[in-house]
Amino acid sequence: MSEIKKELVLIPKSEKYIQYMLVVIMKLPRTEKFNIGNEYKLSMYKMLENILMLSKVSDDEKLKYINKIDARTKYTKNFFKNNV
């Protein structure tokens, strides 16, 4: 049971991150909000999908999904630095 609880900690943290990024997107200038916002939302929802998949895949595949989540997080952070 404690192993499941450890995995589920990632879900609320990612939801807070997504909420934070959506607030940041809303503060962007109107001309940039649509293009950059769509890119962010797509990336964040893919990240959330991978987080939810962690509880459904075998232990052998979990590292693959953790790496995908990490890559998505780094991608959105770097994308934001370079475009805003």
N, C-alpha and C positions, 0 to 999 in steps of 0.2 A: 504493500500500500504506500509506503514512503517513497518508493521509486516513482510511482505514478504522480504523487504530489510534487516531486522535484521537477518532473517534466512539465507539469501544468503551471509552474511558476513562470515559465517563459511566455505563456499566453497573455496574462495580464500586463506583463512588462512590454510585450510587443504592441498590445492595444494602446497602452499609454504613449508609446513611441509614435504610433500611427495618428493618434489624436493630436499630439504635439506637432507632427509634420503637417497635418491638415490645417491647424491654426497658422503655421508659418506660410503655407500656400495661400491662405486667405489674405495675408498681409502683402502679398506680392502685387506689383502694379498690374492693372487690368490686362494689359497687352501680353504680359508674360504668364499670368495666372493660368490661362487655358492650356498652353503648350507644356509648360513645366509641370503644372498641376496634374495633367493627364499622365505624364511620364512617372511622376511620383506615386500617384494612386495605383497605377498598374504594377509598379515595382513592389509597393507595400502590400498589395493584396496577394501577389505571388508569394511574398515572404510569409504572410499569414497562412496561406494554403500549405506551405511547406511545414510550418509549425504544427498545424493540425494533423498533418500526415505523420508526424513523429510518433503519435500514439497508436497509429494503425500499422506501422511497418515492423518488420522483424529487427532484432538487435543488429544484425549484420548491415542493414540498410540505413540505420539511424545516423551514422557518421556522414553519409552522403547528404542527408537532409540538413544536418547541422551545418555542414560546409556551405550548402546553398543559402541557408538563412544568414550566415555570417557574410557571405558574398553580397547578398541583397542589401544588408545593412550598410556595408562599406560603400556599395554602389550609390545608394541614396545620399549618404553623407558627402561623398566626393562629387556627385552630380550637383548637389546644392552649393558646395564651395565654388565650383567652377562656373556656375550659371547665375549666381545671384551676387 
